[in-house]
């Protein structure tokens, strides 16, 4: 099990500008939905964006502290458009 703060810290270590939101989908801390907004995603495909996040949380994934991870990744520009339309 991993806490939301630990996930945020792991991601921000690799992407210091990232804004990270973590939702625990089951209450057990191992099935998470994570939204990440970072300039590091600019010019990258969705797969490449997700790979950056998976790299940041790799240790938690390999130890099975995180069993399932649903990702939503955005550049600040796309996040601005998405959050305004919501």
N, C-alpha and C positions, 0 to 999 in steps of 0.2 A: 504494500500500500504506500502511496505517496500523497503528500498534501498538495493542495492547489498552489500554495506559496513555493513549494519545492519545484513544481513544474514551471511556474513563472520564472523562478531564479535560473533554472537550467536553460530555458529559452533565451532569457535576457543575457546570459553569459555569452552565448554565441551571437546574439543579435541585440546589442545594447539599446537600440532605439525602439525595440518592439513593445507594443502595447498588447498585453496578453489577458484574455479572459478564460477562466477554466470553470467548467460545469461538471460536477460529478453525477453521471447518469444513473448510477445504481445505489449510491450512498456508501459503497464499499471502498472507494478511492482507486479502483483499478480499471474502471470503464469511464473514460473522460471524453468530453467534447471541449476542444480548445479552439479559440478564435485568436489569430495572431495578425496584427497590423504592423508592417515593417517596410521601410524603404528598401531593404535588402531583396524584396521580391520583385522590384521594378525590372522589367525586361526579361523575366524568367517565366517559363511555362508553369502551369499549375503543378505538374509532377515535380519540377525542380523546386518550387516553393515548399511543397510537402517534404521533399528530401531534406531541405535545410532544417525543418522543424524536427523530423525524425532523427537527424544527426544530433541535434541538441538534447534530445531525450533518450538517446540510444541506451545509456546505462540502465535507466529505469525500465525500458522495454525489454532488454536482454535478461534482466533479473526478474521479470514478470511482475514488478511493482505496478507497472501499467500493463494491463492485459489487452485493452482495446482503446484506440485513440481515433476519434473522429475530428478531422481538421477542417477549419475554414481559414483561408489565408487571403489577405488583402494588402495592397499597397495603400498608403495613406489617401491617395487620390480615389481609388476605387471604394475604400471604406467610407469616405465622405459621401459618395454617391449612394451607396447601399444604405447607410444609416439615415440619410435624409429621406429616402423613399419608404423606410419602415414605419 
